[in-house]
Amino acid sequence: MYSVMLVDDEKLTLEYLKMTIPQQDSDWQVAAACSDGIEALEWLAHHRIDLIITDIKMPEMTGLELSRKVKELYPNQKIIILSGYDDFKFAQQAIQYGVKNYLLKPISLEDLRKALSEMKSILEKEKIESQAYARLLNMSESGKRQLALRFVKGVIDRAEPETRSLYPLIHRMKISLLEGAARLLVFDLDMELLLDNGLPVQDIALYQYMIYQMVLEISENQKDPVWTVLDRFSHTVVLLSADTADASLQKCKDLYHIVSEALQSQMKLSLSSAVSEPFTDIFEADKAYTQSVALLNAKVFLRPGSFYSAADYTPEIRQKSASLHQAVSSLWAAVSDPNAVNQELALSSILILMPRYARPEVLRFGLHWILGIFSKWDEGISEHKKLCEQAILKLAKNYADDTRESALRLFLSIAQLLSGSGNSGTGNIDENLLITEAKNYILANYAQPLSLTMVADELGITPNYLSSLFHREMGESYIKYLTRVRIDHAIQLMKENPQMKIYDIVEKVGYVSVKHFSYVFRQTKGMSPSEYQSRLTT
């Protein structure tokens, strides 16, 4: 049985709905009938209700004002607005206050029945989810950590179905993934040095896993959370954070040097690592991962066995990397749809970028384009993995002739080995309306765990399309807009409730960690939340 509160200053409407609602759906019962918003708020202070149906135009307090106050006090409360005014602006504002439906007077029984049915479905779904959440909250700390690691890996791999399902769980369990300024650190075994020393290609996966285990052990005793996962290419990826951007960079450097020195002393292995720019929202981790991987890809032009940051990605290196990326893409196309002439042209573009044609450079650049082609294939297909190993074995064979012609012959023979085994393919909207709907959805749900994917799903478009729309139409990213909305509402709460504790404000605007909220607030407003709040009261 579900309960409903009616709020309307017209007694006839109240009596009509009290009689009609149980007749239309016996699962609903009217628990309260109030004549204005003030009376409704007083009743809600002592009772819980499944649904509020309120008139939009009432004396003392309008239905919109009631909806706004109810949302602040009870963010998950379900509300339906009644109005005799078919005004889109009213409906739009109601959506911002979390109103779930908007019915016109005189009330159509069919519309009322449909609205009650839809609301019941929503409540039933939430009940099932709540029971599932309750079971999850009893999960062991180890289980919670594994869940968080799955989520982090999902964000990095852009596995949208998984992140969409896990994000509300992470938020509900109050798992703080970031504490301040976060960075992403990606480790990469210097395979060309490994091959040059004659170590077996088949052991590469083992060495990569050893790096992962070593990083796990070293990062166990860190004060702030450190999340370590393997990406789909078996690179060890670390998400960590600190109070400031400089501190998080230093933590990344320290971790790299500890791991690198241990690998060098114990197994004579060389390790490179790349760190992203700082970020403050977990859903920026995929972009940070792309930054780190781009840096690692540029190491063919840099010194192996080093720690790379944005400072190493100079305009010259960036231009060379872009040219190399274009050449590898052309080579992949020529390998996927075998074309010997195009293969030679693409390989010639790669050879131009090589400083020398000695064995170290041939190994370094050869590995780069072989793995580049493999990354564009479906690595889950065993035949592709086998071919990649065969190509690396062919590359690793003795090469002593330091000439362009010899390097080209070797590269061509490897390209021919790979030929015919790749796979290719790529996979009238009112964009202003889409952006408006996206903004309304964010304004209605900013207090909940909210990702770009969730908003895109609500609008029926892809996350990438929505992201580009935000940049083009709003001049800022989705994350920046969401952050701005949350910080603005936090400030509004400070103004309206000067005595409200910061940790209460944090929960009401969609953050889990007070520390993380404080960091983001300071980055946005130049002072801590407490300092800002104290200025409002002086």
Summary of the structure (lengths in Angstrom):
residues: 538
radius of gyration: 29.0
end to end distance: 49.6
largest distance: 96.7
contacts: 1706
relative contact order: 0.07
helix: 63%
strand: 11%
